[in-house]
Amino acid sequence: MQNEIQSAVGFAHAKPEKAEELGALLVSFAERSRAERGCLGSWINQDAEDPNLFVFYEIWATREDLAAHLAQPYMEEFLAGRDAYLAKELEVRQLHLTGTPGQAAEPADAAEPTVPADSADLADPAEMNQRYLDAYAARDVDAIMAVYAPGAAAVWEPGKAVSGAEHRAAVAEFLKLEPQLSAKVAESYIVGDTAALVVDWSIEVPSKPEMTGTGRGLDVLKKNARGEWRYVITNPFGSL
């Protein structure tokens, strides 16, 4: 049987004034990709000598999975507006793994990668609360963003939600204030692949006392195709 695993490598030459923004955007895309069906890996690299050059590499279980990824709204939006970020045309090459399946390490079910028994992804959606807290305590932006599903929304002000690159930028900026966050799940409700958590939280921001406070929030999580819970909405104010 022919190996269906597909991969793509791309080179994005950023305009110097857009390099930092493009880098953050590509990293957010990789995070979204890893939560999509059939994604076996997605990585963003920055050239060691040219800080304006980003190289991305993705591996997908099937050609259909890769095509579905490229048809995602956030990918189509980026590709349509890529000239705002790029100094030259984006170069992408789609590849396929050569050799027989016996020569390549394939998942048991390529279309639906399995989750290892020792995976850091947790079966109980309420336990994602601790993973979120640990990421905040470590000041790890990547770990914080990894608990969210593609297209997830985070409410930073009542009635105002952010997502994608805007969400990542907001998190990175907020962490500079060295906030001390604690949160406890008060109630948990699960219906199929959807969960709602009622969370009591408190936060202390020494440099900005006006941001210190407590509250009760509502978080919504969805279980993805790999059986992993991911936040789709985090709302410390309890309502959108």
C-alpha positions in Angstrom: 0.0 0.0 0.0 1.4 3.4 -0.9 2.4 5.7 2.0 -0.1 8.5 2.2 1.8 10.7 4.7 2.2 14.2 3.3 4.4 17.0 4.4 5.0 20.6 3.4 8.0 22.9 3.8 7.8 26.7 3.3 9.9 29.7 3.4 8.5 33.1 4.5 10.7 36.2 4.0 9.3 38.8 6.3 9.5 42.6 5.8 12.0 43.7 8.5 9.3 45.8 10.2 6.9 42.9 10.2 9.3 40.1 11.3 8.2 39.9 14.9 4.5 40.1 14.0 4.8 37.4 11.3 6.8 35.1 13.6 4.1 35.3 16.3 1.4 34.7 13.7 3.2 31.6 12.3 3.7 30.2 15.7 0.0 30.6 16.4 -0.8 28.8 13.1 1.4 25.9 14.1 -0.5 25.6 17.4 -3.8 25.6 15.6 -2.5 23.0 13.1 -1.4 20.6 15.8 -5.1 20.4 17.0 -6.4 19.7 13.5 -7.4 16.2 12.3 -4.5 14.3 10.8 -1.7 16.7 11.9 1.4 14.7 12.9 3.6 17.7 13.5 4.0 21.4 12.8 7.1 23.4 13.5 8.2 27.0 12.9 11.9 27.8 12.6 13.7 31.2 12.4 16.9 31.2 10.2 20.0 31.5 12.4 21.6 34.1 10.2 18.6 35.9 8.7 16.0 36.9 11.4 13.6 37.9 8.7 13.4 34.3 7.3 11.0 31.8 8.8 10.9 28.2 7.7 7.9 26.0 8.6 7.5 22.3 8.3 4.3 20.2 8.7 3.5 16.5 8.4 0.0 15.3 7.7 -1.5 11.8 7.8 -3.1 12.1 4.3 -3.3 14.4 1.3 -7.0 15.1 2.3 -5.9 16.3 5.8 -3.4 18.7 4.3 -5.9 20.0 1.8 -8.4 20.5 4.7 -5.8 22.4 6.6 -5.1 24.7 3.7 -8.8 25.4 3.4 -9.1 26.5 7.0 -10.5 30.1 7.2 -7.5 31.4 9.1 -5.1 30.0 6.4 -7.2 31.4 3.6 -7.3 34.8 5.3 -3.5 34.8 5.8 -2.7 33.7 2.3 -5.0 36.4 0.8 -3.3 39.1 2.9 0.2 37.7 2.9 1.7 40.6 1.0 1.3 42.8 4.1 3.9 40.7 5.9 6.2 39.3 3.1 9.2 40.9 1.4 9.0 38.3 -1.4 6.5 35.6 -2.5 5.9 32.8 -0.1 7.6 29.6 -1.2 5.9 26.3 -0.3 6.7 22.8 -1.4 4.4 19.9 -0.8 6.2 16.6 -0.3 5.3 13.0 0.2 7.2 10.4 2.2 9.1 8.0 0.0 9.6 4.3 0.8 7.3 1.7 2.1 5.2 1.9 5.3 7.7 -0.5 6.8 10.5 2.0 6.4 8.6 4.9 8.1 7.1 5.2 11.5 3.4 5.5 10.9 0.7 5.8 13.5 -1.6 2.8 13.9 -4.4 4.9 12.4 -2.9 7.6 10.3 -6.1 9.4 9.8 -6.7 9.6 13.6 -3.4 9.7 15.5 -3.6 8.0 18.9 -2.7 9.6 22.1 0.1 7.9 24.1 -0.8 6.6 27.5 1.7 9.0 29.2 0.4 12.0 27.2 0.4 15.3 29.0 -3.1 15.9 27.6 -5.6 15.2 30.3 -8.8 13.1 30.2 -10.7 15.3 32.8 -11.5 18.7 31.4 -11.4 20.2 35.0 -7.7 19.2 35.2 -7.0 21.5 32.3 -7.4 24.3 34.8 -4.2 23.2 36.6 -2.4 23.0 33.3 -3.4 26.5 32.5 -2.2 27.7 36.0 1.1 25.9 35.6 1.7 27.6 32.2 1.0 31.0 33.7 3.3 30.4 36.7 6.0 29.4 34.3 5.4 32.5 32.2 5.3 30.2 29.2 3.4 31.8 26.3 3.6 28.7 24.1 2.3 26.4 26.9 -0.6 28.8 27.6 -1.6 29.0 23.9 -1.3 25.2 23.6 -4.3 24.7 26.0 -6.6 26.5 23.5 -8.3 25.0 20.4 -7.9 26.6 17.0 -10.0 29.8 16.8 -10.6 29.9 20.5 -11.7 33.1 22.2 -10.4 34.7 25.4 -12.4 37.5 27.0 -10.0 40.1 28.3 -12.6 42.8 28.9 -16.3 42.4 29.4 -17.8 42.0 26.0 -14.5 41.9 24.2 -12.9 38.6 23.1 -9.6 38.1 21.2 -8.2 35.1 19.4 -5.2 34.0 17.3 -2.3 36.3 17.1 -4.1 39.1 19.0 -4.7 36.7 21.9 -1.1 35.5 21.9 0.2 39.1 21.9 -2.2 40.0 24.8 -0.9 37.1 26.9 2.7 37.9 26.2 2.2 41.6 27.2 0.2 40.6 30.4 2.9 38.2 31.5 5.4 41.1 31.7 3.4 42.4 34.7 4.2 39.1 36.5 0.6 38.4 37.6 0.0 35.8 40.3 -3.0 33.7 39.3 -5.0 31.1 41.2 -8.2 29.4 40.2 -10.4 26.6 41.4 -13.0 24.7 39.5 -16.3 25.1 41.4 -18.6 23.3 39.0 -18.0 21.0 36.0 -20.5 19.9 33.4 -19.8 17.5 30.5 -22.1 16.7 27.5 -20.4 14.5 24.9 -17.4 16.3 23.6 -18.3 19.7 25.3 -17.5 20.8 28.8 -18.4 23.9 30.8 -16.3 24.9 33.9 -17.4 27.4 36.5 -14.1 28.7 37.9 -13.5 30.9 41.0 -10.3 32.9 40.5 -8.1 35.5 42.1 -5.3 37.5 40.6 -2.6 39.8 42.1 -0.7 42.2 39.9 1.7 44.1 42.2 2.7 46.7 39.6 -1.0 47.4 38.8 -3.1 47.2 41.9 -6.2 48.2 40.0 -6.0 44.8 38.1 -5.9 42.8 41.4 -9.1 41.1 42.2 -11.3 38.0 42.3 -14.2 36.7 40.3 -16.2 33.7 39.0 -15.7 32.8 35.3 -17.1 30.4 32.8 -14.8 28.3 30.5 -15.9 26.1 27.7 -13.9 23.2 26.4 -14.2 20.8 23.4 -12.6 17.4 23.0 -10.7 17.3 19.7 -10.4 14.3 17.3 -7.5 12.9 19.3 -9.4 12.9 22.5 -7.7 16.0 24.0 -9.6 18.7 25.8 -9.0 22.2 24.6 -10.4 25.6 25.7 -12.7 27.2 23.1 -13.8 30.1 25.4 -12.2 31.4 28.6 -14.2 34.1 30.1 -13.3 35.3 33.6 -16.3 37.6 33.6 -18.8 34.8 33.3 -20.6 35.9 30.1 -19.9 37.0 26.6 
